[in-house]
């Protein structure tokens, strides 16, 4: 039974370590993304398309 309990605790420790590693990687990625965005040029946000209804329907 002791070996079984020992496996459970080691499995829990392994899961905690894996979760901590995953969180650290996500934090590293977020920091990297923010650094990339800060140097990126801003895009124009004017994306509205002109209304082609007159051309489509033949106009008046």
Phi, psi and omega per residue, in radians:
X1 nan -0.603 -3.111
X2 -1.085 -0.699 -3.133
X3 -1.134 -0.631 3.128
X4 -1.159 -0.753 3.108
X5 -1.124 -0.678 -3.135
X6 -1.122 -0.678 3.109
X7 -1.120 -0.705 -3.130
X8 -1.109 -0.778 -3.133
X9 -1.174 -0.681 -3.138
X10 -1.197 -0.597 3.095
X11 -1.153 -0.723 3.104
X12 -1.113 -0.753 3.106
X13 -1.097 -0.703 3.129
X14 -1.115 -0.714 3.132
X15 -1.129 -0.732 3.117
X16 -1.116 -0.747 -3.141
X17 -1.116 -0.719 3.138
X18 -1.129 -0.728 3.122
X19 -1.123 -0.740 3.119
X20 -1.107 -0.723 3.121
X21 -1.105 -0.740 -3.140
X22 -1.118 -0.750 3.117
X23 -1.097 -0.691 3.138
X24 -1.128 -0.722 3.127
X25 -1.125 -0.715 3.120
X26 -1.124 -0.694 3.118
X27 -1.126 -0.709 3.123
X28 -1.120 -0.726 3.134
X29 -1.126 -0.749 -3.137
X30 -1.079 -0.764 3.135
X31 -1.087 -0.712 3.124
X32 -1.137 -0.698 -3.122
X33 -1.150 -0.727 -3.129
X34 -1.119 -0.657 3.135
X35 -1.137 -0.693 3.136
X36 -1.163 -0.721 -3.098
X37 -1.189 -0.565 -3.087
X38 -1.172 -0.474 -3.134
X39 -1.653 -0.108 -3.082
X40 -1.376 2.411 3.128
X41 -1.243 2.571 -3.133
X42 -1.323 2.521 3.111
X43 -1.694 2.710 3.039
X44 -1.251 2.418 -3.110
X45 -1.759 0.164 -3.139
X46 -1.467 1.651 -3.064
X47 -1.984 0.158 -3.066
X48 -1.270 2.268 3.141
X49 -1.472 2.556 3.081
X50 -1.181 2.692 -3.116
X51 -1.463 2.034 -3.097
X52 -1.725 0.313 -3.044
X53 -1.070 -0.724 -3.128
X54 -1.097 -0.747 -3.125
X55 -1.168 -0.688 -3.101
X56 -1.183 -0.698 -3.034
X57 -1.651 0.026 3.099
X58 1.634 -0.079 3.111
X59 1.200 -2.959 3.108
X60 -2.357 nan nan
